Amino acid sequence: MLNDMRCGKEKVIDYEDPVLAAIELKNAIVNGKLFRFVKCKLATPKTLWTKFEKMPPIFVNREVLEATVPKEMLDYLIRTGWKRTTGKKLLGALEADEILLYTPLLRWYTEHGLELQAVYTIIEYQPGKILAWFVDEVTDARRMGDTDIEKAIFAEVFKLLGNSSYGKMIETLEKHTNVSYTKDEKPWAAHYTQPGLKTLQK
């Protein structure tokens, strides 16, 4: 939360020649002079495939067809009771086209040898450390708890505040279209129970 965040009104630029745009913008991205989202084409050179064979560097959400699932994995999913053997999944990949990336992440990719092959669109913002005050408050409160035993509970509260706020910031809010509240454990447990997991009993 101490990193620069996007602030102000966005500026959207579409490029007619994506390959030329990638060449022109690469240096600015590597030097950290661009603070924006980039819709681009990114690929891992074949010379680096061995390096990334256990953990492909790019993550994409893609539809997975049953025909593409290895038999061993399909058997495991069926045996353990998982109903969603196919559908949209988070996958590791060696290349991606029309992927939207944050420039700090794109810079990491280029520094580790991946090739920026095309830039279709950029969405530019003004950078700003808007939550620095909050991070300072949480840090100071936790230090206070370390030095004064009577304020240990105060430090624990701020620890929870810091952790929960970070979790809330990376939450996929667009998937939360139906929210309900209950004091009864049973409907909650029925909704969230997964195969192989037992609901905690009071």
For each residue, the residues with C-beta under 8 A, 3 or more apart:
1: 131 134 135 165 166 169
2: 129 131 132 135
3: 104 129
4: 35 127 128 129
5: 127 128 129 130 131
6: 10 35 125 126 127
7: 125 126 127 128 130
8: 125 126 128
9:
10: 6 123 124 125
11: 123 124 125
12: 121 122 123 124
13: 121 122 124
14: 120 121
15: 18 20 21 119 120 121 122
16:
17: 20 21
18: 15 21 22 40 41 118 119 120
19: 22 23 117 118
20: 15 17 23 24
21: 15 17 18 24 25 118 119 120
22: 18 19 25 26 40 41 116 117 118 119
23: 19 20 26
24: 20 21
25: 21 22 28 29 34 38 116 119 122
26: 22 23 29 30 110 116
27: 30 31
28: 25 31 33 34
29: 25 26 32 33 34 38 103 106 107 110 116
30: 26 27 107 110 111
31: 27 28
32: 29 103 104 107
33: 28 29
34: 25 28 29 38 103 122 124
35: 4 6 103 124 125 126 127
36: 103 122 123 124 125
37: 100 101 102 103 122 123
38: 25 29 34 100 101 103 106 119 121 122 123
39: 98 99 100 119 120 121 122
40: 18 22 98 99 101 106 116 117 118 119 120
41: 18 22 95 96 97 98 99 116 117 118 119 120
42: 58 95 96 99 101 106 109 114 115 116 117
43: 94 95 96 114 115 117
44: 48 49 52 56 57 58 94 95 113 114 115
45: 48 49 113 114 115
46: 49
47: 113
48: 44 45 51 52 113 114
49: 44 45 46 52 53 94
50: 53
51: 48
52: 44 48 49 55 56 57 94
53: 49 50 56
54:
55: 52 92
56: 44 52 53 92 93 94
57: 44 52 92 94 109 112 114
58: 42 44 92 93 94 95 96 99 109 114
59: 90 91 92 93
60: 90 91 93 96 99
61: 88 89 90 91
62: 88 89 91
63: 86 87 88 89
64: 68 69 86 87 88 89 91
65: 68 69 86
66: 69 74 85 86
67:
68: 64 65
69: 64 65 66 73 74 77 85 86
70: 73 74
71: 74 75
72: 75 76
73: 69 70 76 77
74: 66 69 70 71 77 78 85
75: 71 72 78 79
76: 72 73 79 80
77: 69 73 74 80 82 85
78: 74 75 81 82 85
79: 75 76
80: 76 77 195 196
81: 78 195 196
82: 77 78 85 195
83: 195
84: 87
85: 66 69 74 77 78 82
86: 63 64 65 66 69
87: 63 64 84
88: 61 62 63 64
89: 61 62 63 64
90: 59 60 61
91: 59 60 61 62 64
92: 55 56 57 58 59
93: 56 58 59 60 96
94: 43 44 49 52 56 57 58
95: 41 42 43 44 58
96: 41 42 43 58 60 93 99
97: 41 118
98: 39 40 41 120
99: 39 40 41 42 58 60 96
100: 37 38 39
101: 37 38 40 42 105 106 109
102: 37 105 106
103: 29 32 34 35 36 37 38 106 107
104: 3 32 107 108
105: 101 102 108 109
106: 29 38 40 42 101 102 103 109 110 116
107: 29 30 32 103 104 110 111
108: 104 105 111 112
109: 42 57 58 101 105 106 112 114 116
110: 26 29 30 106 107 113 114 115 116
111: 30 107 108
112: 57 108 109
113: 44 45 47 48 110
114: 42 43 44 45 48 57 58 109 110
115: 42 43 44 45 110
116: 22 25 26 29 40 41 42 106 109 110 119
117: 19 22 40 41 42 43
118: 18 19 21 22 40 41 97
119: 15 18 21 22 25 38 39 40 41 116 122
120: 14 15 18 21 39 40 41 98
121: 12 13 14 15 38 39
122: 12 13 15 25 34 36 37 38 39 119
123: 10 11 12 36 37 38
124: 10 11 12 13 34 35 36
125: 6 7 8 10 11 35 36
126: 6 7 8 35
127: 4 5 6 7 35
128: 4 5 7 8
129: 2 3 4 5 132
130: 5 7
131: 1 2 5 134 135
132: 2 129 135 136
133: 136 137
134: 1 131 137 138 165
135: 1 2 131 132 138 139 162
136: 132 133 139 140
137: 133 134 140 141 158
138: 134 135 141 142 158 159 161 162
139: 135 136 142 143
140: 136 137 143 144
141: 137 138 144 145 154 155 157 158
142: 138 139 145 146 155 158 159 162
143: 139 140 146 147 155
144: 140 141 147 148 151 154 155
145: 141 142 148 151 152 153 154 155 156 158
146: 142 143 155
147: 143 144
148: 144 145 151 152
149: 152
150:
151: 144 145 148 154 155
152: 145 148 149 155 156
153: 145 156 157
154: 141 144 145 151 157 158
155: 141 142 143 144 145 146 151 152 158 159
156: 145 152 153 159 160
157: 141 153 154 160 161
158: 137 138 141 142 145 154 155 161 162
159: 138 142 155 156 162 163
160: 156 157 163 164
161: 138 157 158 164 165
162: 135 138 142 158 159 165 166
163: 159 160 166 167
164: 160 161 167 168
165: 1 134 161 162 168 169
166: 1 162 163 169 170
167: 163 164 170 171
168: 164 165 171
169: 1 165 166
170: 166 167
171: 167 168 176
172: 175 176
173: 176
174: 177
175: 172
176: 171 172 173 179
177: 174
178:
179: 176
180:
181:
182: 187 188
183:
184: 187 188
185: 188 189 199 202
186: 189 190
187: 182 184 190 191
188: 182 184 185 191 192
189: 185 186 192 193 199 200
190: 186 187 193
191: 187 188
192: 188 189
193: 189 190 197 199
194: 197
195: 80 81 82 83
196: 80 81
197: 193 194
198:
199: 185 189 193
200: 189
201:
202: 185
